[in-house]
Amino acid sequence: MLGIIVYTILISLVCNIILKKIHLPTIIGYITTGTIIAYGFGLHEAVHNHDLKEIAEFGVVFLMFTIGLEFSISHLKKMRYEVFVAGSMQIIITSLIVYAVCTMVFDLEKSMSIVLSVAIALSSTAIVLKTFNETGEINKRYGQRSLGILIMQDIAVIPILLLLGFLSNSDGDIVSVLLSTFINALILMVILYISGKFMLERLLEIIIKTNSDELFIGMILFLAIGSSYLAHELGFSYSLGAFIAGMLIAETKYKHQAEADLIPFRDILLGVFFITVGMQIDFSIIVQYMHIIALLLISIVILKFIIIFTIVRLKENKKTSFKTALTLVQIGEFSLAILELARSNELIIAPYSQVMIVTIVISMVLTPIILKNLTQITDKVIKKDDPTEEITQMQTEKIRDHVVILGYGEFGQSVANAFKSRGDLYIIVENDIHSYYKGLKNDEPIIFGNALKKDILKNTYLKDAKKIIVAIDNPKKLYQICETLKTFVPNDKILVKVHSNREKDSIKELNINNIIVENVEVSKAVINKC
């Protein structure tokens, strides 16, 4: 087993290095790795392993948790149309049309038609949101529309699972199951709301005051996994519980640090998830049913595109509608779980389930390529000078030509006061909870988080800043931060304050020239006074 893990890591590294060279997403590399491992080691059956599937699913769980961090409860209220209206319409209309085609055109059994219809209605949360998070397109209008529909699809997992349960067990009492589901939903919301409202901030503050990164990371992992487990035990999806927990933490001051700490776990587990997707590609099925798979894939893409474009177009311009529709034409990862569950309950027979699984995986493989070229495809189809685009396209405004101050100690406070008196724009990052509270008290634009974390720095719009002032007293941390900053911005944008010439020599190794030596400047001031 250890050997397989080593080979998996090696193959994924090689695949992703090659793909990065030709500017393709790492998702394809992970899926390719899964296919190579499945055929090279004969592990096709391993993908049906329950434990492996649960571990892989937690990549999507952590993804939904970090998405929740970006969308607080108040933010979700603003998106109620995208989530509850557009999202619901997309699922219902797609499912009804697919069901009608399956029963009337292909004369399939009703239970099989229902399984296929709900599976096809869902899109890939994992691929779309991971790609949009990396590119920043999650903040654009089509990113927001796509997110709203995907959130509703995740919520729809609950009734879909209930539906499959009814189909596999005709003796079930519908009223009692619905009542049980309603009670469980109420319990979940009450527990998470009370915890978030009255306990979460205080608990995180106690953890922060220990100055232990390990404890904070452990706490965030506990919240993400614990809320997922609670939701699952009450009959809901893991990712829904994680999304709600993320929204609750988004209401606290620790959201940026929580996101930065969780991202490495999320990305590793998402890699595992996509590897398991790649393991489900069966070339013998592709060869045998190639014409059916191609026709099915094209039909599903066209159908979903038309439905989503029409729904979004009711409120949006052509370009936003086109991009949203093109973003969500694939079939999602949860559809694989639906087909597996249906197969185990004998709701769908082997040839149909195998063809659908291969079709789903191929649609997921094609998605990163589509998303990468989304704007180019749209510009070729819809004219760039579409007048409605300029009026209604609302993209997130970024801060530009500002100063980023890393550290809010005495020096950082002095610099911030000077900029404030001049009316200059600036953002502060501080990891000490007492200094952070002092910044809040002084009405400063301050973010709580560790400046060593790249994702914390991204929240300061670092690349658009005119200067980055490093005002940190810890020499080791200061060196590490400067090293990290060099991966984002040119050296001439970085200005560092150090205590002594020895610290200056250390920083100069990084080719940073804008260094202020505190002892030297103080001695100059003393000499000038004498």
TABELGI-V14776 format. One record per residue. RES is the residue in one letter. OMEGA is omega as a letter, one per 40 degrees, with the letter a starting at -180 (999 if undefined). Layout:
# TABELGI-V14776
{{RES | OMEGA} {RES | OMEGA}}
This chain:
# TABELGI-V14776
{{M | i} {L | i} {G | i} {I | i} {I | i} {V | i} {Y | i} {T | i} {I | a} {L | a} {I | a} {S | i} {L | a} {V | a} {C | a} {N | i} {I | i} {I | a} {L | i} {K | i} {K | i} {I | i} {H | i} {L | a} {P | i} {T | i} {I | a} {I | i} {G | i} {Y | i} {I | i} {T | i} {T | i} {G | i} {T | i} {I | a} {I | a} {A | a} {Y | a} {G | a} {F | i} {G | a} {L | a} {H | a} {E | a} {A | a} {V | i} {H | i} {N | a} {H | a} {D | i} {L | a} {K | i} {E | i} {I | a} {A | a} {E | a} {F | i} {G | i} {V | i} {V | a} {F | i} {L | i} {M | i} {F | a} {T | i} {I | i} {G | i} {L | a} {E | a} {F | i} {S | a} {I | i} {S | i} {H | a} {L | i} {K | i} {K | a} {M | a} {R | i} {Y | a} {E | a} {V | a} {F | a} {V | a} {A | a} {G | i} {S | i} {M | a} {Q | a} {I | a} {I | a} {I | i} {T | a} {S | a} {L | a} {I | i} {V | i} {Y | a} {A | i} {V | a} {C | a} {T | a} {M | a} {V | a} {F | i} {D | i} {L | i} {E | a} {K | a} {S | i} {M | i} {S | i} {I | i} {V | a} {L | a} {S | a} {V | i} {A | a} {I | a} {A | a} {L | i} {S | a} {S | i} {T | a} {A | a} {I | a} {V | a} {L | i} {K | a} {T | a} {F | i} {N | a} {E | a} {T | a} {G | a} {E | i} {I | a} {N | i} {K | a} {R | i} {Y | i} {G | i} {Q | i} {R | i} {S | i} {L | a} {G | i} {I | i} {L | i} {I | i} {M | i} {Q | i} {D | i} {I | a} {A | i} {V | a} {I | i} {P | i} {I | i} {L | i} {L | a} {L | i} {L | i} {G | i} {F | a} {L | a} {S | a} {N | a} {S | a} {D | a} {G | i} {D | a} {I | a} {V | a} {S | i} {V | i} {L | i} {L | i} {S | i} {T | i} {F | i} {I | i} {N | i} {A | i} {L | i} {I | a} {L | a} {M | a} {V | a} {I | a} {L | a} {Y | a} {I | i} {S | a} {G | a} {K | a} {F | a} {M | a} {L | a} {E | a} {R | a} {L | i} {L | i} {E | i} {I | i} {I | a} {I | a} {K | i} {T | a} {N | a} {S | i} {D | a} {E | a} {L | a} {F | i} {I | i} {G | i} {M | i} {I | i} {L | i} {F | a} {L | a} {A | a} {I | a} {G | i} {S | i} {S | a} {Y | i} {L | i} {A | a} {H | i} {E | i} {L | i} {G | a} {F | a} {S | i} {Y | a} {S | i} {L | i} {G | i} {A | a} {F | i} {I | i} {A | i} {G | i} {M | i} {L | i} {I | i} {A | i} {E | a} {T | i} {K | a} {Y | a} {K | a} {H | i} {Q | i} {A | a} {E | a} {A | a} {D | a} {L | a} {I | i} {P | i} {F | a} {R | a} {D | i} {I | a} {L | i} {L | i} {G | i} {V | a} {F | a} {F | i} {I | i} {T | i} {V | i} {G | i} {M | a} {Q | i} {I | a} {D | a} {F | i} {S | i} {I | a} {I | a} {V | a} {Q | a} {Y | a} {M | a} {H | i} {I | a} {I | a} {A | i} {L | i} {L | a} {L | i} {I | a} {S | a} {I | a} {V | a} {I | a} {L | a} {K | i} {F | a} {I | a} {I | a} {I | i} {F | a} {T | a} {I | a} {V | a} {R | i} {L | a} {K | a} {E | i} {N | a} {K | a} {K | i} {T | i} {S | a} {F | a} {K | i} {T | a} {A | a} {L | i} {T | a} {L | a} {V | a} {Q | i} {I | a} {G | a} {E | a} {F | i} {S | i} {L | i} {A | i} {I | a} {L | i} {E | i} {L | i} {A | i} {R | a} {S | i} {N | i} {E | i} {L | i} {I | a} {I | a} {A | a} {P | a} {Y | a} {S | a} {Q | i} {V | i} {M | a} {I | i} {V | i} {T | i} {I | a} {V | i} {I | i} {S | i} {M | i} {V | a} {L | a} {T | i} {P | i} {I | i} {I | a} {L | a} {K | a} {N | a} {L | a} {T | a} {Q | i} {I | a} {T | a} {D | i} {K | a} {V | a} {I | a} {K | a} {K | a} {D | i} {D | a} {P | a} {T | a} {E | a} {E | a} {I | a} {T | a} {Q | a} {M | i} {Q | a} {T | i} {E | i} {K | i} {I | a} {R | i} {D | i} {H | i} {V | i} {V | i} {I | a} {L | a} {G | a} {Y | i} {G | a} {E | i} {F | i} {G | i} {Q | i} {S | i} {V | a} {A | i} {N | i} {A | i} {F | i} {K | a} {S | i} {R | a} {G | i} {D | i} {L | a} {Y | i} {I | a} {I | i} {V | a} {E | a} {N | i} {D | a} {I | a} {H | i} {S | i} {Y | i} {Y | i} {K | i} {G | i} {L | a} {K | i} {N | i} {D | i} {E | i} {P | a} {I | i} {I | i} {F | i} {G | a} {N | a} {A | i} {L | a} {K | a} {K | a} {D | i} {I | a} {L | i} {K | a} {N | i} {T | a} {Y | a} {L | a} {K | a} {D | a} {A | i} {K | i} {K | i} {I | a} {I | i} {V | a} {A | a} {I | a} {D | a} {N | a} {P | a} {K | i} {K | a} {L | i} {Y | a} {Q | i} {I | i} {C | i} {E | i} {T | a} {L | a} {K | i} {T | a} {F | a} {V | i} {P | a} {N | a} {D | i} {K | a} {I | i} {L | a} {V | i} {K | i} {V | a} {H | a} {S | i} {N | i} {R | i} {E | i} {K | i} {D | i} {S | a} {I | a} {K | i} {E | a} {L | a} {N | i} {I | a} {N | a} {N | a} {I | i} {I | i} {V | a} {E | a} {N | a} {V | a} {E | i} {V | a} {S | i} {K | a} {A | i} {V | a} {I | i} {N | a} {K | a} {C | 999}}
